[in-house]
Amino acid sequence: MTEFMKFRKWLILLTGILIIIILTQINYDNLSFKTNKTVYIMIISGLGSILALYLSNKIETKKNKKTQ
């Protein structure tokens, strides 16, 4: 495992923690997009970042296996 893969794993963990913190900011009395727009956008952005980091690690792992 390369150092950058380890760094990506830490970023995935950090982003997951931030999403959990952001979930506490939702107005659960009114779940409309108008009220919680910023929170919803942050959650979607975080999930997108996690997906990109995960896929990058997966691609790098495949490339490392082919070269060995």
C-alpha distances in whole Angstrom, upper triangle without the diagonal:
4,7,8,6,7,10,11,11,13,15,16,17,19,21,21,23,25,26,27,29,31,32,34,36,37,41,41,45,45,42,43,41,43,43,39,38,36,34,34,32,30,29,28,26,24,23,23,20,18,19,18,14,14,15,13,9,11,12,9,8,11,12,9,11,14,14,13
4,5,5,7,9,10,11,13,15,16,17,19,20,22,23,25,26,28,29,30,32,34,36,37,41,42,45,45,42,43,41,43,42,39,37,35,34,33,32,29,28,28,26,23,23,22,20,18,19,17,14,14,15,12,10,12,13,9,9,13,12,10,13,15,14,14
4,5,5,6,9,10,11,12,14,16,17,18,20,21,23,24,26,27,29,31,33,34,36,39,40,44,43,41,42,39,41,41,37,36,33,32,32,30,27,27,27,24,22,23,22,19,18,19,17,14,15,16,13,11,14,15,12,12,16,15,13,16,19,18,18
4,5,5,6,9,10,10,12,14,15,16,18,20,21,22,24,26,26,28,31,32,33,37,38,42,41,38,39,36,38,38,34,33,30,29,29,27,24,24,24,21,19,20,19,15,15,16,14,10,12,13,10,9,12,13,10,11,15,14,13,16,18,17,18
4,5,5,6,9,10,11,13,14,15,17,19,20,21,23,25,25,27,30,31,32,36,36,40,40,37,38,35,38,37,34,32,30,28,28,26,24,23,23,20,18,18,17,14,13,14,12,9,9,11,8,6,9,11,8,9,12,13,12,14,17,17,17
4,5,5,6,9,10,11,12,14,15,17,18,20,21,23,24,26,28,30,31,35,36,39,39,36,38,36,38,37,33,32,30,28,28,27,24,23,23,21,18,19,19,15,14,15,15,11,11,14,12,9,12,14,12,12,16,16,15,17,20,20,20
4,5,5,6,9,10,11,12,14,15,16,18,20,21,22,24,26,28,29,33,34,38,37,35,36,34,36,35,31,30,27,26,26,24,21,21,21,19,16,17,17,13,13,15,13,10,11,14,12,10,14,15,13,14,18,18,17,20,22,22,22
4,5,5,6,9,10,10,12,14,15,16,18,20,21,22,25,26,27,31,32,36,35,32,33,31,33,32,29,28,25,24,23,22,19,18,18,16,13,14,14,10,9,11,10,6,8,10,8,7,11,13,11,13,16,16,16,19,21,21,22
4,5,5,6,9,10,11,13,14,15,17,19,20,21,24,25,27,30,31,35,34,31,33,31,33,32,29,28,26,24,23,22,20,18,19,17,14,14,14,12,9,11,11,8,8,11,10,8,11,14,13,13,16,18,17,19,22,22,22
4,5,5,6,9,10,11,12,14,15,17,18,20,22,23,25,29,30,34,33,31,32,31,33,31,28,27,25,23,23,22,19,18,19,17,14,15,16,12,11,14,13,10,11,14,13,12,15,17,16,16,20,21,20,22,25,25,26
4,5,5,6,8,10,10,12,14,15,16,18,20,21,23,27,28,32,31,28,30,27,30,29,25,24,21,20,20,19,15,15,16,13,10,12,12,9,8,11,11,8,10,13,12,12,15,17,16,17,20,21,21,23,26,26,27
4,6,5,6,9,10,11,12,14,15,17,19,20,22,25,26,30,29,26,28,26,28,27,24,23,21,19,18,18,15,13,14,12,9,9,11,8,5,9,9,7,8,11,11,11,13,16,16,16,19,21,21,22,25,26,27
4,5,5,6,9,10,11,13,14,16,18,19,21,25,25,29,29,26,28,27,29,28,24,24,21,19,19,19,16,14,16,15,11,11,14,11,9,12,13,11,11,15,15,14,16,19,19,19,22,23,23,25,27,28,29
4,5,5,6,9,10,11,12,14,16,17,19,23,24,28,28,25,27,25,27,26,22,22,19,17,18,17,14,13,15,13,10,12,14,11,10,13,14,12,13,17,16,16,19,21,21,21,24,26,25,27,30,31,31
4,5,5,6,9,10,10,12,15,16,17,21,22,26,25,23,24,22,24,23,19,19,16,14,15,14,10,10,11,10,6,8,10,8,7,11,12,10,12,15,15,15,18,20,20,21,24,25,26,28,30,31,32
4,5,5,6,9,10,11,13,15,16,20,20,24,24,21,23,22,24,23,19,19,17,14,14,15,12,10,12,11,7,8,11,10,8,11,13,12,12,16,17,16,18,21,21,22,24,26,26,28,30,32,32
4,5,5,6,9,10,11,13,15,19,20,23,24,22,24,23,25,23,19,20,17,14,16,16,13,11,14,14,10,11,14,13,11,15,17,15,16,19,20,19,21,24,24,25,28,29,29,31,33,34,35
4,5,5,6,9,10,11,13,17,18,22,22,20,22,20,22,20,16,17,14,11,13,13,9,9,12,11,8,11,13,12,11,15,16,15,17,20,20,20,23,25,25,26,29,30,30,32,35,36,36
4,5,5,6,9,10,11,15,16,19,19,17,19,17,19,18,14,15,12,9,10,11,8,6,9,9,7,8,11,11,10,13,15,15,16,19,20,20,22,25,25,26,29,30,31,32,35,36,37
4,5,5,7,9,11,14,15,18,19,17,19,19,21,19,15,17,15,11,12,14,11,9,12,13,10,11,15,14,13,16,19,18,18,21,23,23,24,27,28,28,30,32,33,34,37,38,39
4,5,6,7,10,13,14,18,19,17,19,19,20,18,14,16,14,10,13,14,11,10,14,14,12,14,17,16,15,19,21,20,21,24,25,25,27,29,30,30,33,35,35,37,39,40,41
4,5,5,7,11,13,16,16,14,16,15,17,14,11,12,10,7,9,10,8,7,11,12,10,12,15,15,15,18,20,20,21,23,25,25,27,29,30,31,33,35,36,37,39,41,42
4,5,6,9,10,13,14,12,14,14,16,14,11,12,11,8,9,12,10,8,12,13,12,13,16,17,16,18,21,21,22,24,26,26,28,30,31,32,34,36,37,38,40,42,43
4,6,8,9,13,14,13,16,16,17,14,11,14,13,10,12,14,12,11,15,16,15,16,19,20,19,22,24,24,25,28,29,29,31,33,34,35,37,39,40,41,43,45,45
4,6,9,12,12,11,14,13,14,11,9,11,10,7,10,12,11,11,14,16,15,17,19,20,20,23,25,25,26,28,30,30,32,34,35,36,38,40,41,42,45,46,47
4,6,9,9,8,10,11,12,9,6,9,9,7,8,12,11,11,14,15,15,16,19,20,20,22,25,25,26,28,30,31,32,34,36,37,39,40,41,43,45,47,48
4,5,6,6,9,10,11,7,7,10,11,9,11,14,14,14,17,19,19,20,22,24,24,26,28,29,30,32,34,35,36,38,40,40,42,44,45,46,49,50,51
4,5,6,9,12,13,10,9,13,14,12,12,16,16,15,17,20,20,20,23,25,25,26,29,30,30,32,34,35,36,38,40,40,42,44,45,46,48,50,51
4,6,9,12,13,10,11,14,16,14,15,18,19,18,21,23,23,24,26,28,28,30,32,33,34,36,38,39,39,42,43,44,46,48,49,50,52,54,55
4,6,9,9,7,8,11,14,13,13,16,18,17,19,21,22,22,25,27,27,28,31,32,33,34,37,38,39,41,42,43,45,47,48,49,51,53,54
4,7,8,7,7,9,12,11,10,13,15,14,15,18,19,19,21,24,24,25,27,29,29,31,33,34,35,37,39,40,41,43,45,46,47,49,51
4,5,6,6,8,11,11,10,13,15,15,15,18,20,20,21,24,25,25,28,30,30,31,34,35,36,37,40,41,42,44,45,47,48,50,52
4,5,5,5,9,9,8,10,13,13,13,15,17,18,19,21,23,23,25,27,28,29,31,33,34,35,37,38,39,41,43,44,46,47,49
4,6,6,9,10,10,11,14,15,16,17,20,20,21,24,25,26,28,30,31,32,34,36,37,38,40,41,42,44,46,47,48,50,52
4,6,8,9,10,12,14,14,16,18,19,20,22,24,25,26,28,30,31,32,34,36,37,38,40,41,43,44,46,47,49,51,52
4,6,5,6,9,10,11,12,14,15,17,18,20,21,23,24,26,27,29,30,32,33,35,36,38,39,41,42,44,45,47,49
4,6,5,6,9,10,11,12,14,16,16,18,20,21,23,24,26,27,29,31,32,33,35,36,38,39,41,42,44,45,47
4,6,5,6,9,10,10,12,14,15,16,18,20,21,22,24,26,27,29,30,31,33,35,36,37,39,41,42,44,45
4,5,5,6,9,10,11,12,14,15,17,18,20,21,23,24,26,27,29,30,32,33,35,36,38,39,41,42,44
4,5,5,6,9,10,11,12,14,15,17,18,20,21,23,24,26,27,29,30,32,33,35,36,38,39,41,43
4,5,5,6,9,10,10,12,14,15,16,18,20,21,22,24,26,27,28,30,32,33,35,36,38,39,41
4,6,5,6,9,10,10,12,14,15,16,18,20,21,23,24,26,27,29,30,32,33,35,36,38,39
4,5,5,6,9,10,11,12,14,15,16,18,20,21,23,24,26,27,29,30,32,33,35,37,38
4,5,5,6,9,10,11,12,14,15,16,18,20,21,22,24,26,27,29,30,32,33,35,37
4,5,5,6,9,10,11,12,14,15,16,18,20,21,23,24,26,27,29,30,32,33,35
4,5,5,6,9,10,11,12,14,15,17,18,20,21,23,25,26,27,29,31,32,33
4,5,5,6,9,10,10,12,14,15,16,18,20,21,23,24,26,27,29,31,32
4,5,5,6,9,10,11,12,14,15,16,18,20,21,23,24,26,27,29,31
4,5,5,6,8,10,11,12,14,15,17,18,20,21,23,25,26,27,29
4,6,5,6,9,10,11,12,14,15,17,19,20,21,23,25,26,27
4,6,5,6,9,10,11,12,14,15,17,18,20,21,23,25,26
4,5,5,6,9,10,11,12,14,15,16,18,20,21,23,25
4,6,5,6,9,10,11,12,14,15,17,19,20,21,23
4,5,5,6,9,10,11,13,14,15,17,19,20,22
4,5,5,6,9,10,11,12,14,15,17,19,20
4,5,5,6,9,10,11,12,14,16,17,19
4,6,5,6,9,10,10,12,14,16,17
4,5,5,6,9,10,11,13,15,16
4,5,5,6,9,10,11,13,15
4,5,5,6,9,10,11,13
4,5,5,6,9,10,11
4,5,5,6,9,10
4,5,5,6,9
4,5,5,6
4,6,5
4,6
4
